[in-house]
């Protein structure tokens, strides 16, 4: 379906933009699902995106805008003045607008907030004050609430007024004085109850709740454990301050799983998706860990060197130079550098495919895949060059190796790291093109392949340079 939108509808949207067919763009926004509209808008420049969005009504415009990636949203609002940005924020759901505002510079954020009503402004500031990993940071304040003293008939009448501004009305929370959470009732129970029954008689008391300051994973776990659609979030005084819905919990679980997958392969978690993350950020988040792992591998070489020298007698002829000694000491470093780099690339790509909601084989998919492979080759060269420089310096100054021997190590490292990142990219892409699960090309398999390649390259480069 994603391919169909990209290959069939995208050219039509471009033509309508060129011809300034505003009624056609309005029909496009109204007929196509907002998520699919957002996918197409991701490929347009800022002015074209706003031309399309301006043809939709306020509510539909915001619904489409919220499906656009957060990084792209941040870029789009840069072209808006404070008044227009404030109007957009007023229509957005509470949790989505807080996510957007947290990405904006403080001066830009304050300028937009000044135009918003005082009560809403205070609510936004309160949500922004929560730690980004807390339940309060992912909750929404758009929920349905009623007092316990009213009848079912009155409750249904009030819900009709609250429904347009509530993210979900399936759970109705019963609040006492000062918004203390007393209980809840489901919409099903409300509809089946007799009209004259008071809510205090049928509500469920002492509901499961989560503190706003608790980790967001706690809220997700509660939703999964009890099969809730939403879980109430309260402050330290047990006052209801918001709810976390099942869709927000899915986002939390997905983000946590992605973060764990990255950390397991020595990649610092990315704030955006891999495709959206700038090259310099990817280099930094991968390079720091590769540098650390290379230092560990160098310590391994130091231990081998120590025991080799301590077991060499004065009568024996110690092998202190030559290719054999060089490989003995630094082969673990070479294998670790290539294997770790390949594992990083494989993890990034396998996880990227897992997070995609559709298959992009064919159509524009091949050009996107080619650009990603070229980007990974460039990343591999940069990472390999950085590691090679460090390894050359350490081998030369710390281990007392000659310039030629140190050059063999450096040349092998940069080659293995580049090939490792390329393999970690190419094989998952190949398996995906063949209709197979890219996860088959797992990190241990990538590491094993690069280990074999590292040994061959070390011997060949060493033979060429050292003769």
C-alpha positions as CSV (number, residue, x, y, z in Angstrom):
1,X,0.0,0.0,0.0
2,X,2.9,2.4,0.8
3,X,4.3,1.7,-2.7
4,X,1.0,2.5,-4.3
5,X,0.8,5.9,-2.6
6,X,4.3,6.7,-3.5
7,X,4.2,5.6,-7.1
8,X,0.6,6.4,-8.1
9,X,-0.5,9.4,-5.9
10,X,2.7,11.2,-5.4
11,X,3.1,12.3,-9.1
12,X,-0.5,13.5,-9.1
13,X,0.1,15.6,-6.0
14,X,3.2,17.1,-7.7
15,X,1.1,17.9,-10.8
16,X,-1.6,19.5,-8.7
17,X,1.0,21.7,-7.0
18,X,2.5,22.8,-10.3
19,X,-1.0,23.6,-11.7
20,X,-2.1,25.2,-8.4
21,X,-5.1,22.9,-8.3
22,X,-6.3,23.8,-4.8
23,X,-9.7,21.9,-5.0
24,X,-7.8,18.8,-6.1
25,X,-5.4,19.1,-3.1
26,X,-8.4,19.6,-0.8
27,X,-10.0,16.4,-2.2
28,X,-6.7,14.6,-1.8
29,X,-6.5,15.6,1.9
30,X,-10.1,14.6,2.5
31,X,-10.1,11.2,0.7
32,X,-6.7,9.7,1.5
33,X,-6.0,8.5,5.0
34,X,-4.2,11.2,7.0
35,X,-1.2,8.8,7.7
36,X,-0.8,8.2,3.9
37,X,-1.1,11.9,3.2
38,X,1.7,12.6,5.8
39,X,4.0,10.0,4.1
40,X,3.6,11.8,0.8
41,X,4.1,15.2,2.4
42,X,7.4,14.0,3.9
43,X,8.8,14.0,0.3
44,X,7.8,17.7,-0.4
45,X,9.6,20.9,0.5
46,X,8.2,23.1,3.3
47,X,6.3,25.6,1.1
48,X,4.6,22.7,-0.8
49,X,3.6,21.0,2.4
50,X,1.9,24.1,3.7
51,X,0.2,24.6,0.4
52,X,-1.4,21.1,0.7
53,X,-2.2,21.5,4.4
54,X,-3.8,24.8,4.0
55,X,-6.5,23.2,1.8
56,X,-7.7,21.0,4.7
57,X,-9.9,22.1,7.6
58,X,-8.3,22.8,10.9
59,X,-9.0,19.5,12.5
60,X,-8.0,17.5,9.5
61,X,-4.9,19.6,9.0
62,X,-3.7,18.9,12.5
63,X,-4.5,15.2,12.2
64,X,-2.3,15.0,9.1
65,X,0.4,17.1,10.7
66,X,0.6,14.8,13.7
67,X,1.4,11.8,11.5
68,X,4.4,13.6,10.1
69,X,7.7,12.7,11.8
70,X,8.7,14.9,14.7
71,X,11.9,16.0,13.1
72,X,10.0,17.1,10.0
73,X,7.4,18.8,12.1
74,X,10.2,20.8,13.7
75,X,11.5,21.9,10.3
76,X,8.0,22.8,9.0
77,X,7.1,25.1,11.9
78,X,10.2,27.2,11.4
79,X,8.5,29.0,8.5
80,X,5.4,29.9,10.6
81,X,5.0,33.1,12.5
82,X,4.0,32.9,16.2
83,X,0.3,33.5,15.6
84,X,0.0,30.7,13.0
85,X,2.1,28.4,15.2
86,X,-0.1,29.1,18.2
87,X,-3.2,28.3,16.2
88,X,-1.7,25.0,15.1
89,X,-0.8,24.1,18.7
90,X,-4.3,24.9,20.0
91,X,-5.7,22.2,17.7
92,X,-3.0,19.6,18.4
93,X,-3.5,16.9,21.1
94,X,-1.8,17.7,24.4
95,X,0.9,15.1,24.2
96,X,1.8,15.7,20.5
97,X,2.2,19.5,21.0
98,X,4.4,19.0,24.0
99,X,6.6,16.7,22.0
100,X,6.9,19.4,19.3
101,X,7.5,22.3,21.7
102,X,10.2,20.3,23.5
103,X,12.2,20.3,20.1
104,X,11.9,24.0,19.6
105,X,14.3,26.7,20.8
106,X,13.2,28.3,24.1
107,X,12.7,31.7,22.4
108,X,10.5,30.3,19.7
109,X,8.5,28.3,22.2
110,X,7.9,31.3,24.4
111,X,6.8,33.4,21.5
112,X,4.2,30.8,20.5
113,X,2.9,30.3,24.0
114,X,2.3,34.0,24.6
115,X,-0.5,34.0,22.1
116,X,-2.2,30.9,23.7
117,X,-4.9,31.3,26.4
118,X,-3.6,31.4,29.9
119,X,-5.2,28.2,31.2
120,X,-3.9,26.2,28.2
121,X,-0.5,27.8,28.5
122,X,-0.2,26.7,32.1
123,X,-1.1,23.2,31.2
124,X,1.5,23.1,28.4
125,X,4.2,24.4,30.8
126,X,3.3,21.7,33.4
127,X,3.6,18.9,30.8
128,X,6.9,20.3,29.6
129,X,8.2,20.2,33.2
130,X,8.0,16.4,33.4
131,X,11.1,14.3,32.7
132,X,11.0,13.0,29.2
133,X,11.2,9.4,30.4
134,X,8.3,9.8,32.9
135,X,4.7,8.8,32.6
136,X,3.8,12.5,32.8
137,X,5.7,13.2,29.6
138,X,3.6,10.8,27.5
139,X,0.2,11.4,29.0
140,X,-2.6,13.5,27.5
141,X,-4.9,15.8,29.4
142,X,-7.8,15.2,27.1
143,X,-9.9,12.7,29.0
144,X,-13.5,12.4,30.1
145,X,-14.4,13.0,33.8
146,X,-17.6,13.2,35.8
147,X,-18.7,13.6,39.4
148,X,-20.1,10.6,41.3
149,X,-23.3,12.2,42.3
150,X,-25.0,12.5,38.9
151,X,-27.3,10.0,37.2
152,X,-26.5,7.9,34.2
153,X,-28.8,10.0,32.0
154,X,-27.0,13.2,33.0
155,X,-23.6,11.5,32.5
156,X,-24.4,10.6,28.9
157,X,-25.6,14.2,28.2
158,X,-22.4,15.6,29.6
159,X,-20.2,13.1,27.7
160,X,-21.7,14.4,24.5
161,X,-20.2,17.7,25.3
162,X,-16.8,16.3,26.4
163,X,-16.4,13.8,23.5
164,X,-15.1,16.3,20.9
165,X,-12.2,17.3,23.2
166,X,-11.4,13.9,24.6
167,X,-8.9,11.5,23.2
168,X,-11.0,8.6,24.4
169,X,-14.4,8.4,26.2
170,X,-14.5,4.7,26.7
171,X,-13.2,5.1,30.2
172,X,-14.9,7.9,32.2
173,X,-13.1,8.9,35.4
174,X,-15.0,9.8,38.5
175,X,-13.5,12.7,40.3
176,X,-14.2,14.2,43.8
177,X,-13.2,17.5,45.2
178,X,-10.0,19.0,44.0
179,X,-10.0,16.4,41.1
180,X,-9.2,13.5,43.5
181,X,-9.5,10.2,41.6
182,X,-12.3,8.1,43.2
183,X,-13.1,5.6,40.5
184,X,-14.0,5.0,36.9
185,X,-16.7,3.5,34.7
186,X,-16.6,2.2,31.2
187,X,-18.8,3.5,28.4
188,X,-20.3,0.0,28.0
189,X,-21.3,-0.1,31.7
190,X,-22.8,3.4,31.4
191,X,-24.9,2.5,28.4
192,X,-26.2,-0.7,29.9
193,X,-27.1,1.0,33.3
194,X,-30.6,2.3,34.1
195,X,-30.9,6.0,33.4
196,X,-31.8,7.0,36.9
197,X,-28.9,5.1,38.5
198,X,-26.2,7.3,40.1
199,X,-22.6,6.8,39.1
200,X,-21.6,6.3,42.7
201,X,-23.6,3.1,42.7
202,X,-22.0,1.5,39.6
203,X,-18.5,2.9,39.3
204,X,-15.4,0.8,40.0
205,X,-13.6,2.2,43.0
206,X,-9.8,2.4,43.7
207,X,-8.7,2.1,40.1
208,X,-5.2,1.1,39.0
209,X,-3.2,4.3,38.6
210,X,0.4,5.5,37.9
211,X,2.2,8.4,39.4
212,X,3.2,11.1,36.9
213,X,6.8,11.0,38.1
214,X,7.1,7.2,37.6
215,X,8.9,5.8,34.5
216,X,6.8,5.8,31.4
217,X,7.5,2.0,31.1
218,X,5.4,1.5,34.2
219,X,2.3,2.9,32.5
220,X,3.0,0.7,29.4
221,X,3.4,-2.3,31.6
222,X,0.1,-1.6,33.4
223,X,-1.8,-1.3,30.1
224,X,-0.3,-4.6,28.9
225,X,-0.9,-6.4,32.2
226,X,-4.5,-5.4,32.7
227,X,-5.5,-5.1,29.0
228,X,-6.6,-1.5,29.6
229,X,-7.3,1.0,26.8
230,X,-6.0,3.8,29.1
231,X,-4.5,4.2,32.5
232,X,-5.0,7.2,34.7
233,X,-2.0,9.3,35.7
234,X,-2.1,11.1,39.1
235,X,0.1,13.5,41.0
236,X,1.5,13.0,44.5
237,X,-1.8,14.2,46.0
238,X,-3.8,11.5,44.0
239,X,-5.3,14.1,41.8
240,X,-6.0,13.1,38.2
241,X,-3.6,15.0,35.8
242,X,-3.9,12.9,32.7
243,X,-4.1,9.5,31.0
244,X,-1.8,7.3,29.0
245,X,-3.6,5.6,26.1
246,X,-2.8,2.3,24.5
247,X,-1.4,3.9,21.4
248,X,1.0,6.0,23.4
249,X,2.0,2.9,25.3
250,X,2.8,1.1,22.0
251,X,5.1,4.0,21.1
252,X,6.8,3.7,24.5
253,X,7.3,-0.1,24.1
254,X,8.6,0.4,20.5
255,X,11.1,3.1,21.5
256,X,12.3,1.1,24.5
257,X,12.8,-2.0,22.3
258,X,14.7,0.1,19.7
259,X,16.9,1.6,22.4
260,X,17.7,-1.8,23.8
261,X,18.5,-3.2,20.4
262,X,20.9,-0.3,19.7
263,X,22.6,-0.5,23.1
264,X,23.1,-4.3,22.6
265,X,25.1,-3.5,19.5
266,X,27.1,-0.6,21.0
267,X,25.1,2.2,19.3
268,X,24.0,5.1,21.4
269,X,20.2,5.5,21.0
270,X,19.1,7.8,18.2
271,X,16.5,10.5,18.8
272,X,15.0,10.1,15.4
273,X,14.9,7.2,12.9
274,X,18.0,6.2,11.2
275,X,17.1,7.8,7.9
276,X,16.3,11.1,9.6
277,X,19.4,11.2,11.7
278,X,22.2,13.5,10.3
279,X,25.4,11.8,9.2
280,X,27.5,13.6,11.9
281,X,25.2,12.4,14.7
282,X,25.3,8.8,13.4
283,X,29.1,9.0,13.3
284,X,29.3,10.3,16.8
285,X,26.9,7.8,18.4
286,X,28.6,4.9,16.7
287,X,32.2,6.2,16.8
288,X,32.3,6.7,20.6
289,X,31.4,3.1,21.3
290,X,33.7,1.7,18.5
291,X,36.6,3.7,20.0
292,X,35.9,2.3,23.5
293,X,35.7,-1.2,22.2
294,X,39.0,-0.7,20.3
295,X,40.7,0.5,23.5
296,X,39.5,-2.8,25.1
297,X,40.9,-4.8,22.2
298,X,44.2,-2.9,22.5
299,X,44.3,-3.9,26.2
300,X,44.0,-7.5,25.0
301,X,47.0,-7.0,22.7
302,X,48.9,-5.6,25.7
303,X,48.2,-8.7,27.8
304,X,49.3,-11.0,24.9
305,X,52.4,-9.0,24.5
306,X,53.2,-9.1,28.2
307,X,52.9,-12.9,28.5
308,X,54.7,-13.4,25.2
309,X,57.7,-11.5,26.5
310,X,57.6,-13.0,30.0
311,X,57.8,-16.6,28.6
312,X,60.7,-15.8,26.2
313,X,64.0,-17.0,27.7
314,X,67.4,-15.3,27.1
315,X,68.6,-18.3,25.0
316,X,65.6,-18.3,22.8
317,X,65.2,-15.9,19.9
318,X,62.1,-13.8,20.6
319,X,59.9,-13.0,17.7
320,X,59.6,-9.3,18.3
321,X,59.1,-8.2,14.7
322,X,57.7,-9.7,11.6
323,X,54.2,-10.5,10.3
324,X,53.6,-13.5,12.6
325,X,54.2,-11.4,15.7
326,X,52.1,-8.6,14.4
327,X,49.2,-10.8,13.7
328,X,49.5,-12.6,17.0
329,X,49.2,-9.3,18.9
330,X,46.7,-7.3,16.8
331,X,44.4,-9.8,15.2
332,X,41.9,-9.5,18.1
333,X,41.8,-5.7,17.5
334,X,41.2,-6.1,13.7
335,X,38.5,-8.7,14.2
336,X,36.8,-6.7,16.9
337,X,36.8,-3.5,14.9
338,X,35.2,-5.1,11.8
339,X,32.8,-7.3,13.7
340,X,31.6,-4.4,15.9
341,X,31.1,-2.0,13.0
342,X,29.2,-4.7,11.0
343,X,27.0,-5.5,14.0
344,X,26.2,-1.8,14.4
345,X,25.1,-1.5,10.7
346,X,23.1,-4.7,10.8
347,X,21.2,-3.7,13.9
348,X,20.4,-0.2,12.6
349,X,19.0,-1.6,9.3
350,X,17.2,-4.6,10.8
351,X,15.5,-2.3,13.3
352,X,14.8,0.3,10.7
353,X,12.9,-2.4,8.6
354,X,11.1,-3.6,11.7
355,X,9.8,-0.1,12.4
356,X,8.5,0.5,8.8
357,X,4.8,0.0,8.4
358,X,5.0,-1.0,4.8
359,X,7.3,-2.7,2.4
360,X,9.2,-0.4,0.0
361,X,10.6,-3.1,-2.4
362,X,10.4,-1.9,-5.9
363,X,9.3,1.6,-6.9
364,X,11.4,4.2,-5.1
365,X,12.7,1.5,-2.7
366,X,15.7,0.6,-4.8
367,X,17.0,4.2,-5.0
368,X,16.4,4.6,-1.3
369,X,18.3,1.4,-0.6
370,X,21.2,2.5,-2.8
371,X,21.5,5.8,-1.0
372,X,21.6,4.1,2.3
373,X,24.3,1.7,1.2
374,X,26.4,4.6,-0.1
375,X,25.8,6.4,3.2
376,X,27.0,3.4,5.2
377,X,30.1,3.0,3.0
378,X,30.9,6.7,3.8
379,X,30.2,6.1,7.5
380,X,32.5,3.0,7.4
381,X,35.3,5.0,5.8
382,X,35.0,7.8,8.4
383,X,34.8,5.4,11.4
384,X,37.6,3.2,10.0
385,X,39.9,6.2,9.4
386,X,39.4,7.4,12.9
387,X,40.1,4.0,14.5
388,X,43.0,3.4,12.1
389,X,44.6,6.7,13.2
390,X,44.3,5.7,16.9
391,X,45.6,2.2,16.3
392,X,48.6,3.4,14.2
393,X,49.6,5.8,17.0
394,X,49.2,3.3,19.8
395,X,51.1,0.5,17.8
396,X,53.9,2.9,17.0
397,X,54.3,4.7,20.3
398,X,53.1,2.2,22.9
399,X,54.0,-1.1,21.4
400,X,57.2,0.2,19.7
401,X,56.2,-1.1,16.2
402,X,57.8,0.3,13.1
403,X,56.0,2.7,10.9
404,X,55.5,0.0,8.3
405,X,54.0,-2.4,10.8
406,X,51.8,0.2,12.3
407,X,50.6,1.1,8.7
408,X,49.7,-2.5,8.2
409,X,47.4,-2.4,11.2
410,X,45.9,0.9,10.2
411,X,45.3,-0.2,6.6
412,X,43.7,-3.4,7.8
413,X,41.4,-1.7,10.3
414,X,40.1,0.9,7.9
415,X,39.5,-1.8,5.2
416,X,37.8,-4.2,7.6
417,X,35.6,-1.5,9.2
418,X,34.5,-0.3,5.8
419,X,33.7,-3.8,4.6
420,X,32.0,-4.6,7.9
421,X,29.6,-1.7,7.7
422,X,29.0,-2.5,4.0
423,X,28.2,-6.1,4.8
424,X,26.0,-5.1,7.8
425,X,24.0,-3.0,5.3
426,X,24.1,-5.0,2.1
427,X,23.0,-8.4,3.5
428,X,19.9,-7.3,5.4
429,X,18.9,-5.3,2.3
430,X,19.5,-8.4,0.1
431,X,17.4,-10.7,2.3
432,X,14.6,-8.1,2.3
433,X,14.6,-7.8,-1.5
434,X,14.4,-11.6,-1.6
435,X,11.3,-11.5,0.6
436,X,13.1,-13.0,3.6
437,X,13.3,-11.8,7.1
438,X,16.4,-9.4,7.4
439,X,16.9,-10.6,11.0
440,X,18.3,-13.9,9.6
441,X,21.4,-11.9,8.8
442,X,22.0,-11.5,12.6
443,X,24.9,-9.9,14.4
444,X,26.7,-13.1,15.2
445,X,26.7,-14.2,11.6
446,X,27.9,-10.8,10.4
447,X,30.7,-10.9,13.1
448,X,31.7,-14.4,12.0
449,X,32.0,-13.4,8.4
450,X,34.0,-10.3,9.1
451,X,36.3,-12.3,11.4
452,X,37.3,-14.6,8.6
453,X,37.7,-11.6,6.2
454,X,39.8,-9.8,8.8
455,X,42.3,-12.7,9.0
456,X,42.6,-12.9,5.3
457,X,43.1,-9.1,4.9
458,X,45.6,-8.9,7.7
459,X,47.8,-11.5,6.1
460,X,47.5,-10.1,2.6
461,X,48.1,-6.5,3.5
462,X,50.9,-7.5,5.8
463,X,52.5,-9.6,3.1
464,X,52.3,-6.8,0.6
465,X,53.7,-4.1,2.9
466,X,56.3,-6.1,4.8
467,X,57.3,-8.3,1.9
